[in-house]
Amino acid sequence: MDHATWKNKICNPAQLGGIETSVLDNGHGRGTRIAWINTGTGLRYKVVIDRAMDIVDAFYDQHSLAWISHLGVTPPEPFSNKGIDWIRTFGGGLLVTCGLTHVGGPEKDSYGERGLHGQISNTPAEIESIIQPDPIAGKMEMSITGIIKQTQLFGPNIELRRTISGRLGQASIEIHDEVINRSNTSVPHMLLYHFNFGWPLIDEGTDIIWQGSWESREGEPNNKIFRPGNNFKKCLAPLDEHKGGGEEAAFIDVTPNEAGQSVCGFYNSKINLALALRFQKKQLPWLTNWQHWGKGEYVTGLEPGTNPPIGQAKAREQNELIHLSPGESRTYDLKIEVFNNEEKINEFLKHK
């Protein structure tokens, strides 16, 4: 954002962008705390403070980036942690956090009972800080930080400290998470970032960008999309067979770049818009591509994770389940960038 264009012409930073908090007062989401973040570039998005600081609406200029379910924003429901109750509160949106101890379908074993995708997205945050930009003083950075506690007597007691940040003049979202075991015993840990993308970024012919080896979630021949010889990196038109619960997914071992960074995303040539999602391979070694081309429920997900969404039991069986010792923490860093610059798009498409 060129300082010369607004110098001596503004008195309130909100004229360029910033963070605005409020409470929804109608519909399913009534009483839910949110924060609108405006980067001043055309990229603006809604953080739902009461749902683990997940992100729902996201726009670049007139274009929506996210898929939003019939529900939209809902208040947290802390007891939606049995079976597939999680779906009842799944509003879609740009980001839904899954975990912190289980990612995958519902299951029950000698270690306990676990519902679909865990509890964390149904947990409100305690806001620790909101830092507004002050462009007149030369400070373009802004951030919101909160603490989300997945806790109960006798454990597990796990804390997610999340910071969502950006900079005026840059069309990007940065997420820095720290997961800390506050228990006095070891706890299992699984985490998945359920990013959900929709029309018009996602449209028939949109390129799905990632590189790496993969396997279908359902296995051959049950997966109709992710199979050798099929072009599953192009978004499809709505499919009759995806009405209701129709869907396919693949687990991807992304090939990182020289800096150890995994890169994935989308490019829609019809609207000349690209979105890149970047994360550290060492932190999040797996990526899931979920495709659900239902009529009126048209969505694809890119989901970085500590594991594929296979569940705690299978991860334990495969000796891939992370355990955090008392006081131990792990950090995770992700960045979304939106752009329509030809040079940047061409560089991004090298990751196809």
N, C-alpha and C positions, 0 to 999 in steps of 0.2 A: 504494500500500500504506500504509494508515493507521498511522502510528507509534504512535498511542494504543492500538492493539489488541495490540501485542506488546512494548511498552516494559516493561522489567524482567522479561520472561518468557522470554527466550532468552539463551543464552551462546555459541552457535555459529551463525554466519550460515547454515550449510548447512541449518538448520532452516527457513529462508525460501526459499533457493535458492542458485544459484551455479554454478560450473564444476567438473566432476569428470573427470579424465582416466583412461584405462585402456587395456588391450590386449585385443583379442578372443582367445579361446583355443580356438575350435572352428569347424568348417565351413570354407567358402570363405575367410572373412575372418580365419582364424587368424593371429595375429601383427600384425594391423593396429591402429595407434594411433587412438583415438577420444577425443572429449570430449563428455560430456553437459552440456547447458546448461539450467538450470531457472530460468525467470523468476519463479517464485512466483505465477503467475497462472493456471496450468493449461496454459500454453504451455511445452513442453519439446522439445528437439530434439538430434540427434546429429550432431556435426561429425566427419568422417573426416579426421584430420590427415594420414594417409598418401596421401590422394587430393585434393591441392590444397585441403584444408580445405573440401571440398564438404559438403553437408548431406544425410543420408539420412532416418532416421526423424524425424517431426515430429508432435506431438499437441497438441490443445487439449482439455482435460478428457479425456473418453473417446473423442474423435473423432480419427481419423487424418486428416492433411491431405495427406500425400504418397502417391504411387504408388511401390511398391517392386517391382522385377522378380523373376523366379524366383531370380536370383543373390543379391540383397541385396548386402551389403558384400563386396568382394574386395580383395586387396592390389593395389598398383599394378603394372602390367606395362609397363615403359618401351618395349618393342619392339612394342606393339600400335598401330603407327602406319602400317600398310600396308592398303590396300583397306578392307574393312569390319571389320577386326579389333577396332575400338573397341567394336562391339556385344557381343563376347565378355566384356567386363568391365563392361558397362553395367548397373549395379545399380539404375537409377532413383533414387528418392529425391527430396527436395524440390529440390535443386540439383545439377546437374552442369555444371561450367565447360567451355566449348568454346573452343579457340584454342590458343595466342595469336597464331599466324600464319595459321591457316586454319580456316574454319568452313564446313562443307558436305560434299558427297560426295567420294569418292576421285577423284584426278585426277593427271595427269602431263603436264608440258610442259617447255619449255627451262629453266624456273626450278627444276625438281626434281619429285619425287614426293611426294604428300601423301595421307595416309589420312583417313578419315572423322573430321571434327570435331577434328583436331589431337591434340596430345600432353599438354596441361597436366593433364587430369583423371587421368592415369596417373603423376603426379609427386608425391612426398611433400613435405611442408612441414618447414622448420626452424623450430621454435617460438622466437619472439623474446621474447614476454611473455604471461603470463596475469595479469590483474588481477581479483582477487576483490572482490565487494561487502563493505562493512563497515558494515552498517546501524546498528550501535550508535554508530559514529563519524559517522553521517550520510552515508555514501558508498554510494549505491545502484547506481552504475554498475559494469558488469563487461565484460570483453573478453578476446579471445584474438587474438594477432597472430602471423602466420607468414610466412616467405619461401619462395616456390616458384620454382625456377630451371629454365627451359627452355633448356638450354645444350649446346653441343658445341664442340670445337676448330674454329676458323675460322668459328664462328658458324652460325646466329644465337644470340645470348646475351641472353635476355630474362628479366627478373625480375618476378614478381608478388608484391607485398607486400599481404597481405590481413588486414584486421581485421574480426572479427565481434563485435558488441557489443550490449548491451541494458541494461536497467535493471530492478531488482527492482520488481515491481508494475505493469509495463507488458508487455502481450502483443504484443511486437514483436521483430523481428530486423533489425538494421542491418548492412549490408555496405559496407565502404569498401575499394576496391581501387586500388592504384597499379601501373601497368605501366611498367617502365623498360627502355630499351634499353641494356644493358651492353656491346654490341658496339662495335667501332671503325668499323663501316660501317652504313649505313641498313638497316633490316629492315622487311618487311611486317608489318602488325598487323590481326588480326581477332579479335573477342571476342563470345561469345554466352553468355548465362546461361540454361541449359536447365532451367527450373523445371517439375517434373512433379507433377501433382496427381491424387489418387485418392479412392476411396470412404472414408468417407461424405460428405466435403465435395462430391465429384463424384458425382452421382447423376442419374438420369433427371429432367429438369426444372430442374436447377441452372442459374441464370443465369450466362452468361459476360459479363463487364463490360469493355468498351473502346469508345472512340469514334475514328473516323478513316476514311480511305480505305483500300481494300484491293485486293489482287489474289490470285487463287488461285495456289498454287505450280505446280500441274500445268497450269493454263490450261484454258479451256473447249474441248470439253465433258468433259474427262477428270476434272475434280474433281467428285465427286458431292455434296459437302456445300457447299463455298464457291462458290455460284452465285447470281446475282440472283434475288430472290424466295424464297429458301430461308432458314428461320430457323436459322442456324448459331450463334446466341448462346444456344441452349438445349442442354444436354447430352442426348444421346440414350441410349436403351436399348442394350445390347450388340447388335452387328450381325453377322449371318452373313458378310457380305461383308468384314468386317474381321478374319476369321480369318487367321492367318499374318501376312503383311506388309501387310494392308489398312490404309490410313491416308489422311488428307487434311490439307492445311495451307494457310494463307493468310499473306501478308506484309502487314503493317499499318503504315501511316504514321499513328501515333497523334496525335490532336489534343491538344496540351498545355493545361494550365490557365494562368491569368494569371501564375503563378509559374514557368512554363516546365517544369512537372512533368507527366510522363505517368502516368496512373492506369489500372490494370486490375485484374482479379481475378474473384471468384466470390461468389454469394450462393445459399445453399441454404435455402429457406423451410421445408422439412420439419424441419430441425433448428435453424432460426433462427441460422445461422452465416454470417458473411461473412469473406472474406480479401481485403485490398487489397495490391497490389504497386505501389510508387511508385518512379520513377526519373527522372533528368533527361534531357529530350529532346535537349539539346545533346550530352550524353555518349553516349547510346544512342538514336539516331534511329529505329530499327526495332523492331518487335515481330512475332514469329511465333506464330500459334496453331496448334498441332499437335493433331489429334484422331484417336485410335486407340481405337475402341470394340469391340475384340476381346473375345470371351468369355474371362473369366479374365485378360485383359490390358487392363483398362478404365482408360484414362488420357487426360488432356488436358494439353497444355503451353502455358505462356505464356513466351516466350523473348525478352527484350530483347537487342538486339545492336547492334554498330557497323554491321553489314550484315545483310541477310537471309542465311540459310545457303545462299548461291549458289556458294561456293567462291572461292578466291583468283584463279583464272584469269578468271572472269567479272567479278569485282569490278575486276580490272586492266583488262579490256577496256572496261568501262563508266566507267573513270576514277574509280572510287569506292574504290579500295584505299588504305588509310592506310599511310603509311611513317613510322617513327620514326627520327629522326637519332640519331647516337651521343649518349648521355646524355639524350635526350629522354624525357619521361614523360607519361602520361595518367592521370587519376583517374576513378573510377566510383563512384557512390553509389546504393544501392538500399535500400529498406525494405519489409518485410512486416509488416502489422498484422492481427491477428485480433480480431474483436469480434462481440458479439450484442446490443449496445445498440440499441434501436429508432431513436433519434435519429441515431446514427452510420450505421446501415444506410440510413436514408432519404436522408441526405446522399450516401452512397456511390452509391446507385442513380441519382443524377443523371448519372453517367458512363456509363450504359447507351447 
